Amino acid sequence: MLVDTQPATHQHLPASPEVREEWVTSQLIGVLMGNAMISLLAAVLTLPVMLFLMAGEVNTVALVLWAALLLAVLLYRYRMIGIYRLRYDSVGGGLRMTFVERYGWTWSAVGILWGASVPLTFQQASVQTQFVCGLVVLGNSLLPLTAFSSYLPVFRKYTDSLVGTVTAGLMLSLVWVDVTPSRLQVVVSLVLLLAVFWWLLRTAGERLNQVYRASFELQFSNQELIDSLTQQTRASLRAVATKNRFLASAAHDLRQPVHALSLYADWLATEPEMARDISPRILQSTRAINELFDSLFDLTRIDAGNYKVRLQNVDVRQLFADLATQFEPVAAAKSLRLRTRAPALTIWADPVVLRRILGNLLSNALKHTSKGGVLLGLRQRQDMLMFEVWDTGVGIAREHQQAIFQEFFRVSQHHGTEDSLGLGLTIVSRLATLMGYQLALSSEANRGSVFRVMLPAFTQRDDQHEAGPSVLLNSGMMGLQE
């Protein structure tokens, strides 16, 4: 029979035992319900034959009552199968289990009613009728081996109900008729045979259930393997696409400064007296190439897992002073104000990584700011330390605020992205993840941005109270635009 759903494996990690068990159980219930219509059809075809044979040989009232109850239960089971196919056939997991729990009593009811045919006929109807009824009961006892054994709770309910009713009926027959040694011997023998038959039936059903279960567990494992291979294939394809995009972007961005160096070299060769004017341009082109290679090497080392972290005490004010010294000429060249605000604080961090994160954020802020300024500050909270880089630049539209941390992404309409490889914020994101820092962005198009790097408070090592309390950056953009 066809399995109606696929294993619900999840992304990259193997599914938990609970998920596996839920899926396997769902499939076992699917097999059970797939066989339900066949067992129902067999019962509907058998019932008229039983009535024909038993009519006139057993108590009419008891026969009518038995037939009416059995027919009512069969009709109810037909409706139950319809409900399952309409609402539960395309779903799995806990919903199917809920369905079986709700309608599980119907299997017990059918077992009881089929078993009741034995006390109706035993030593009351003709030998031929008793024989046929015995065959029907035997057939309805063997039916669950194929139809119901896929789901053990239902299989056990049906089997126990049928065999238990037959056994109880045989025992009660001793009350209804005169007990003779031969009759007692027959009843006791049948009860013992039924006990053996019940044990064999339960054992066979449990083994068949193990076969069903092993089959679905293997299918689940195979699907997990297929999903894993699919994920790895997609990751490989993404890596190839990233490599191709990297080569195209790197070739484009390297071409400009390299071509400029070639032109300046030719110019210097033909007009050596222009060396004073040409040398700053050569330095600028060389610096652009170095920055590009630094970004590429940083990204490669992070992805390869070769970026070594060295934690030590870091003086925040000294760190900010070094960054200000590095970026003040860039700000001055664009007539921007670069300000820093920090308490006298020593934290436990990797100074190279932290400087690289904040340096990339400052570089990004200065690149996309044409008026106003940039502010680098540290805000102290009860449970964290928060580095902030404010700018009054072009801002970032909401639809781009996630994508800007991806490799090679550049907002095409932003001034200053033409000569950028789009790796600065990617490196910031990767380094923040490497260190376990949180990264946040608040921005509005044409009004500026603020990037926040949040460190756990326990990284604070020494608070120099004589320097005064920490500076809160509530002034925000207003302080930058003074």
N, C-alpha and C positions, 0 to 999 in steps of 0.2 A: 504494500500500500504506500501511497505517496505521502511524504512528510510535508506538511503545509507551511512550515516556517523554517527559517534558517537560524543557526545559533546566534544568539545576541552577544557576540563577543565585543569587547570594548577597546577600540583604538589600539594603543600600542602594548598594553600590559595584558598578561594572561588573565582570563576571567577568574573571579574568586570561586571557591567551592560552592558557595551559596548560589551564585549565578548559574554555575554549571548544573547543580542539582535542580534548580527551578526549571531550567530549559529542558533537561532530560525528563523530568516529571510531566511537563507540558506535552512533550511528544508522546509519552506513554499514554496519557489521557487521550491524545489525538487518535492513537491506534484503537483504543477501547471504543471510542465513539464512532470510529470508522466501521467497526464490526457490529455496532449496535443494531443497525437496520437489518443486517443479515439474520441475527438472532431473533429479531422481532418477526421477520417474515417466516422463519421456521416455526415459531410459536403459533402464528396465525394459521398456518397450513396444518399444523398438528391438532389444534383444538377441535375442529369439526370431526376428525377421525375419532378422537377420544370420546366425544359426545355420542357419536353413532354407536360405538361399542358399549358404552356404559349405560345407555338408555334402556330402561326396563330391567336392568340387573342390579342397580344400586338405588338407594333412597332418592326419590325424585326431587324432593325439596333440597336435600344436601347437594345433589348434582346441579340444580339450577343456581343455587347460591354460589357454588364453587365456580361454575362457568361464568356467571355474571361478574364476580369479583376479578377473575382472571382477565376477562375481556376488558373491564374498566381499567385495569392496570396496564394492559397492552396498549389501549388507546391513549392513556396518559403518557406512556413511554414514547409513543409516536409523536405526540406533541412536544415532549422533552427533546427528542432528536431534532425536530424542526427548530426549536429555540436555540439549540447548540449550533446548528449550521448557520443560522441567521446572525447570531450575536457573538459566538465564541470560536467559530471555526478559523477565523483569521487572526485571532489574538492568542496570546500564550501566557506563560507565567502563572501568577497567582489567580487570575480571573478564571482559568480553567479549573484550578483546584477548588475555587469557591463554587463553581457550577457543580462539580461532582459531589461536594459536601452537601449541597442543597438537594440534589436529586438522588443521592446514594441509596436512600431507602427503597427506591423502586426495584433495585436489583434484589434486595432482601425479600421484598414482597413477591416478586416473580418466583424466587426460589422456594418460598414457603408454599405458594399456591401449586406449583408443580409437584412438590413433595406431598401435598395433601391428597393427590390422586391415589396414592398407595393405600392409606387407611380407608378411602372410599370403596376400594375394590377388594382389598385383601380378605380372602376367605368369605367374600360375599358374592362377587361376580364369578362367572365361569372361569375355568383355568385359562382358556384362550384370552379372555379379556384381561385377566391378571398378568398374563405373559406380555401382552402388548403394552399394557400400562407400565410394566416393569422395564420394557425396552425403551419406552418414551422417557421415563425417569432416568434411565441409564444414559440415554442420549443427551438429555438436558444436564446431566452431571459432567459428561465429557465435553460438552460445548464450551464451557469456560476455559478449557485448556488453550483453545485458539482465539476465542472471542474476548475473554475477560482477563486472562493472565498477564496482559501487558501492564495492568495497574493492580497491584496486589490488594489494596484495601477493598476494592470492589469484588475482586475474585474471591477473597475470603468471605465477604458478606454473603455472596450468592451461594458458594459451596456449603458454608456452615448452615445457612438457612435451609437449603434443600435437603442435605443429609440429615440435619437435626430434625426436620419435620417428618421425614420418612421414619427415622428411628422412634420418635415420639408416637407416631401413628401405629407402628407395630407394637409398641409397649401397651398403648391404650386398647388395642384390639383384644388383649387378654381380659380386659374388663367387660367388653361388650359381649363376648361369647364365653361358652363354657370352656374352662381350662382343662385340657387333657395332657398327659405326658408327651404325646407325640406333637400336639400343637405347641406346647411350651418349648419343646426341643427345636421345632422349626423357627419359632420367633427368636429364641436365643441365638441360634445359628445365623439367622439373617442379621441380627444386630451386630454380632461379632464380625461378620463379613462386611457389613456397612462401615464398621470402625476401621477395618483394614483398608477398605476401598477409599474412605475419607482421607486416611493418612497418605495413601499412594497419590490420590488426586492433589492434595495440598503440596506434596513434595514435587510432583511433576509440574504443577503450576508455578511454584517458586523457581524451579530451574529454567522454565521457559521465560519467566520474568527476567532472570539474570541474562538470558540471551538477548532479549529486547533491550535491556538496560545497557549491556556492553556494546551493542550495536549503536545506540544513540550516543553513548559516551565517546565511542570512536569517531562518530560523525562530528561531534562537537569539537574534539581535539583536532580533527582534520580541518574543520572550518577555522579554528584558531590559527592553525599553521598557515592556511591559505591567506587569512587576514594579515598575519605577520609578514608573509612574503609579499603580499600586496603593498603593505605599508613600506617595507624596505625598498620595493621597486619604485614606489612613488617618491620616496626620499632620495633614491639614486637619481631619478629623473629630475627632481628639483635641484639636486646638487649639480647635475650637468647643466641645467638651465641657468643656475646661479653662476657657474663658472663661465658659461658663454656670455652672460650679461656682464660679468666682471671684466672679461677680456675686452668686450666692446667698449664698456665705460672707461676702463683704464687706458685703453689705446686712445680714445678720444681726448681724455683729460691730460694724458702725458704729451700728446702731440703739440698742444698749444705752447707750454713752456719750453719744450725742446726746440720747437720751430723758432720761438723767440730767441733762444740762446744762439741758434745758428745764425739768425739775422744780425744779432748784436756782435757776434764774432766776426762776421763778414764786414760789418760796419767798422769795427775796431781795426781790422786789418787794412782797410782802405783809408781810414781817417783816424790815425792814432792820436791826433791832438784832441779827439772827442772822448778820450778815456774817462775823464772826470764825469761826463754826462752819461756815458754808457755803463760804467761799472755799477751804479745803483740798480739799473735795470737788470743787469746780469745777476746781481745778488738776489733780486726779487724773484726772478725766474728759477734760480737755484733753490731758493727757500720753498717755493711752491712745489718743486719736484721732491724735495726732502720731506715736506709735510705729507705729500701724497704717499710716498713710500712708507713713512712712519705709520700712517693709518692702515695701509695694506698689511704691513708686517704685524701690527698690533692685532688686527682682526684674525689673521692666520694663526698667530700664537694662541689666542683665546680659543678658537675653534678646535685647535689641535690639542688643547689641554696643557700647553707648555708654558703658560703664563704663571710664573712663580710669585706667590704672595709672601711678602715679608712684613709682618706686623711690628710696629714700634710706636713709641710716643711721638705724636705729631702736634706741634704748636700751631694752633689755628691762625693766630695773628701773623705768625711768620709765613705760614702757607699763603695767606691772603696777600701779604706784602710781596712775596715772590711772584704771584700771579699778576698782581697789579703792575709790577715792574715789566713783566713780559708783555702785557696787553695794552698798557697805557700808550705806547707809540701808535698802535693800531687805532685806538680810540681817537687820539689826537689827530691822526691823518684824516679822519672822517668828521672832525669837530664834534665829537661825542664826549660825554662825561662818564668816566668809569669810577665808581665809588665802591668801597668795601666797608662792611660793618661786621664786627665780630667781638665777642667777649674774650677776655684772657682765659683761654681754655686749652687744655691738653687732652687729646683723645688718643685712643688705641686703634691704629689703622695702618694701612700700607700707604706711605706718603706718595709713592710713585703712582699708584692706582688712583688715589684720591685727587692728586694733582691732575692726572690725565682726564678724569671725569669732569672736574670743575673747569679745566682748561678747554676741553671740547665744548662745554656748555657756553663758556664766555666767548669763544671763537664763533660759535653759531649765533649767539646773541648780537655780537658786533657786526657780523656779516650781514644780518638782516635788519639792522637798525640804521636809519639815515638821519634821524634827528632825535634829540633828547639824550638818552644815556642808558647805561647798564649798571645794575647794582648787584654786587655779590655779598651775601650776608649769611649769618647763622642764627637760627631761631632755636631756643631751648624749650622743650616741652617736658612734661613729667615722665613720659615713657619713651621719648626719642629726641634725637638731635636732628635738625632739619636744615641742610644747606639749601639756599635759594639763589637763583639767578633770575633777576627781573630785567626786562628790556622794554623799550617803547617802540619796538619795530613793527613790522608788517603784520605780526600775529599769524596764527595758524587756524584755518577753518576747521570746524568740528569734524568734517568728513576725512581730514588728513591727519588727525591727531594720533591715530594708532599707526598709520602707515609710515610716518616719518622715522620710526625706529627700525625700519626694515633696510636691508642692504640696498644701496644705490638709488634709494627713493629721493626724488627732488620735486618740490612743488614748482611746476613749470613757470607759473606766473610770478614767482618770487624773484626779486632782484638780488643778485649775489649767488645764485645757484648755478650759473652758467659754467663756472670754473671749478665746481665742487663735484667730487665723486659720490657724495651722499653717504659717507661712512661715519662721519663724526658722531651722530646720535646713535648709530648702530653700536659703535664702540662703547659709548656711555651705557647703553642698555646692557650689553654683554658684561662689562666690568661691574656694573651694579648687581647683576645676577650672580656673578662670580663671588662677590663679597657678601651677598645676602642683604644688600641694601634695597629699599623700595624707591621707585622712581615715579614721579607724578608730574603732570603737566596741566596748567590752567592757561587758556589762551583765548583770545577773541580777535578775529580778523581785523586788521588795520588799527588795533589798539594795543598790541604788545602781548608778551607771554611771560610766564614765570615757570621755570623748571625747578622741581624740588627733589633733593636726594635725601632720603630719610634713613638715619642710622639708629640702631637700638641705643637706648640711654646708657646701657652698661659699658658702652665703648668710651664713655667719659672717664678720664683717669685723674684729672687734677683741676679743680676749679679755683682760680686765683681770685679770691674775693676782693682783694685790694683794688682790682681793676674795675669794680663796680658790677652791677647786674648785667645780664645779657640784653642785647638790643633787640627789641621787637620791630619787625618790619611792617608795622601797620600803615606806615605812610605810603608804601607801595609805589605806584607810578608817580604819585604827586612829588615825591622826593627826587625822582629822576628828571622831572620836567622843570625843576626850579631854575 
